[in-house]
């Protein structure tokens, strides 16, 4: 088989959800950078994780762009799917996280990546949310992926904008993400409390439930004064509550077995670790002094476990799912049933 044919077949099977690998690695790099500042842990670990995130970002972005050229029908079908479509927003979010890490090496590069990532994130969020507001959508397809286009995008945009010194822009992004989070959360919890139970294939998306309060806390600390005030502690407290709930439901969530979709848990977990570490007081007293180390250790264990499982899937040739359904009939069926095919 020729190399070009292999690339085409591989690209056609790359789902947008694979950008979650970049979010997990970049998020853990940020947590280690925070740990270096707070606890003087080795800086090399954080930088190594960042370059691993860059490598993953380049690989996934290249394959996903190739997918739009070589398997356009499959890419379009994914963009119309009521669940899978929202993962496309992670392309911009992952670019923003790479911009954040690149700021330590080149401000010009960081600004360029920020502009590209923020523009892609905002454009997709507006397009997708506009489609959602039209209605005619099955409640069964309401899952935490709805947070990705607007909430995650705005929070990360706010964090990176503030890191670049554009505090007022960061606060505007934070406001957009914060109120979008509250609105979407009410819709999602109503579905979880009153709707049909999530099918096994969709249950790993519940890992995203941890992200809004945790990523939001990081953004809040960045766009504000970085002080351990009531709002910062409240958001982290809610994130911890979500984490404990996910642990309590872990056996039910993981009934289908391991897949690359479990990277959905890593972004919120790494953000929670980073935010907790940033709130560790200098005097070494208070709740965060006890909470932050435990969260940091558990987060590293989670990412290592998911990464190990992913490597195992690669070695078994099972990382990528079968090519996504491309016909209009399949897409309409998904829209009515809200199920992942």
N, C-alpha and C positions, 0 to 999 in steps of 0.2 A: 504494500500500500504506500502511495506517495505521501510525503510529509504534508502537502497542502490538503490532501483528502483527509488525513488524520486530524489536522487542525479544524477543518470544517465540521467533522463529526463531533469533535470535542466541544467546539463552540456551541453547536446546536443543543447540547445537553447541559450547558452552564446556566443554572437558575440565578436570578438576581439576588436571591437569599444568600448566595455564597459570599456576598459582600460582608455578611455577618462575621466572617473570619477576620477581616480587616478591623472591624470594630472591636472585636475581642482582644486582638493583639495590640492595637493602638491604645485601647483602654488600659490594658495591663501595663504597657510602657508608661503611661501617665501615672498610674498608681506607684510604680517603682521610682519614678522621678520624684513624686511627692515623698516617698519613703526615704529617698536619699537626702532630701532637704530636712525632713523632720527627725530621722533616726540615723542619718549618715550611713545608710546601707550602700553597697557598691553602685556607683553611677553606671558602670559598664553594663549592668543587667538591663536597666531601663533603655539604654541606647541600643543594645542588641535587639531587644524586643521591638523597638521602633523600626529598625532596619528590616526586621522580619515582617513587620506590618507593611512596610513599603514594598517589599518583594511580593507579598500577597496581593496588595493593591494593584501593582503593575500587572500581575498575572491575571487576576480576575477581571480587571478593567479591559485588558487587551482581548481576552476571550469573549467578554460580553459585548464589546463593540463589534468584534468579528461576527458575533451571532446576528446582529442587526443587518449585517451585509450578506452573510452566507445563509442564514436561516430566518429571513424576515418574517415569514408566516408564523413561525414558532415564537419569535419575539413579540409580534403583535398579539398573538393569542395570550401570552403571559401578561401583557399590559392590559388586557381586557378581563382577566380573571379577577373575581371579587376578593380573593385573598392574596394570591401571588403578586398581583400588581403593585401592592404597597411596598414590597421589598425593593422595587426599582429606585425608590427614594434613597436607599442606602448608598447608591453610587455617589450622590452628592455629599452625603454625611461622611462617608469614608474619605473622600477627598478633603473635606474640612479637617478631619482628624490628622491626616497627613500634613496639611498646612500647619496645624498647631505644633506638631513635632518638628517640622522643618524650620520653624522660627528660630530655633537654637543655632542653626547653621547658615541660613540666608533669609533675611527679611524680604528681599525682593521675590524670592521663590515662594515664600509663605503668603505674601500678598496676592500673587498670581493664582496660587492654588485656592486661596480663600475666595477670591472673586469667582473663579470657575465653580467651586463647590457650592457657594451660597446661591449663585444664579441658577445652577442646576436644581438645587434643593427647593428653592422658592418656586421656580417654574413648574416643577413636577407637583409640588404640594398644591398649588393653585389649580392646576389642571385636574388632578385627581379629586380634590375636595369639591370642585365644581361639578364633577360627575356624580359624587355622592349626594350632593344636595338636591339632585333631581328626583331622588327617591326610586321607587320600583325596584327595591333591593331586598333580597331575602334576609331576615334577621339571623338565619343560621350562618351566614357568612360574616357576621360581626365578631371579630376577634381582636386581640391586642395589636395586630399589624396596623390597625387604623392610626396608631400613635406615630408610626414611622415617618410619613411624608411631612406632616406639619409640626408635631411636637418635638420629635428628635431633631429634625432639621433646624428649627428655630433655636432650641436650647444650645446645640453645638455651634451654630452660627454666632449666637451671643457670646459664648465662651471665647471663641477664636477672635472675634472682633475686639473684645476687651483685651485679650492678650496682645493684640496688635496696637493697642493704645486708643482704640475708638470706643470709649466707654459709653457714650450716648447711643451709638448704633447697637452696641451690645445689649443695652437696656431695652431698646425697642424690640430686638429679636426675642429677648427673654420674656417680655410681656406677651408677645404673640404666642410663644410656646406654652406659657403658663396657663393662659385662659383657654387655649385650645385643648390642653390636657384636661382641665376641669370639665369642659363640655363633653369631650369624647369619653371620659371616664364614666360619666353618668349613663351614657348610652350603652357602654360595654357592660357595666355591672348589672344593668337592667336585663340585658340579654343573658348573662351568666346565671343570674338568680331565677329568671322566669322562663328562659328558652330551653330548647332541647339540649341534652348533654353534648359536649364537643366530641366529635369522632376522634379516635386515637391519632390519626394523621395530623390533626390540628392542635392537639394538646400541647406540644412543645412551644407553640406560639405564646402560651401563657408566661413563658420566661421573659417576654418583653414587658410584662406588667411591672416588673421591677425597675425598668429603665426611667420612666418619667420622673418619679420623685428623686432618684439618685442622680441622673444626668441633670435634672433641674437644679439640684443642690449645688453641683459643680458650677453650673452656669450662674446661679445666684451669688455664689462666693466670688466669681470672676467679675460680674458686672457691678457688684456692690463694693463694700469695704473689706470683704473677706473676714469679717468678724464672726465669732460664734454666737450670733444673736438668736432670738426666739425663732425666726423664720428658718434659719439654717438648721437648727436642731429639730424643728417640726418636720421639715422635708426629709431629713435623714431618719427621723423616727418612723415616718410613714414608709420609707423605703425598707427599713428593717422589718417592719410588720409584714410587708409584702414578701420579703425574703423568707421569713418564718412560715408564712402561709404556703409558699411554693415548696418548702422543705416538707411541710406536713402533707402536701398533695403529690409528692415526688413519685410514689409508686404508681399512682393513677395516671400521672402525666407520662410516665415512661413505659407504659404498657406495650407500645409498638416496638420498642427496642431502639438502639442508638442509630442516629443518622446525623448528617451535617446540620440539620435543623436545630440541634442542641446548642449551637453557637448563639442562639437567641438569648440564652441565659447570661452570657458572658459580658455583654455591654453594660447592662445595669449593675451587675456584680462588681465589675472593675470601677465603674463610676462611684459606686457606694464606698468602695475601699479608698479611692482617691479623695472623696469629699470628707470621709471620716478622718483620714490622716491629716488633712489640712486644718481640721478643727481641734487637733490635739493641742492642749494648752502648753505654753512654754514651761509653766511651773510643774507640769506632770501630775496634775490633779484633775478630778472630774470624770464623768461617765465616758468621754471619748478616749481617755487614757486606757481604759479597759476594753472598750469596744473596738477601736481602730486596729490593734494588733490581731485580734481574733478574726475580724472581717478580712484583713489583708491575707492572713494565712489560708482561710477558707477560699478566698477568691483565687489565690494561686493554685490551690488544689483543684478547684473547678476548671480553670483554664487548662491546666496540665492534663486533667482527665479527658476533657473534650478534645484537646489537641491529639492526645494519644489515640483516642477512638477514631479521629479523622485520619490519622496516618494508617491505622489498621484498615480503614475502608479503602484508602488509596492502594494499599498493597493487595487488597482483595479485588480491586477493580470495581468497587461498588460506591465510590464517592458520588458520582453523578447519577441522577435519576434518569429514567427513560425520557426520550424527547417529549417535550410538552405538547399536549393536544393542540392541533393547529386549525381545526375546522370550525366554522361558525356554529355548527350544531353543538359541538362540544362546549364551546364558550357559553352559548345560551343555556345549555344544560347546567353548567357551573353556576351561572347567574341565578337560576331558579332553585337549585338545590343547595348552593353554598358549600359544596364539597370539593376537596382537592382530589384531582384525578391522578 
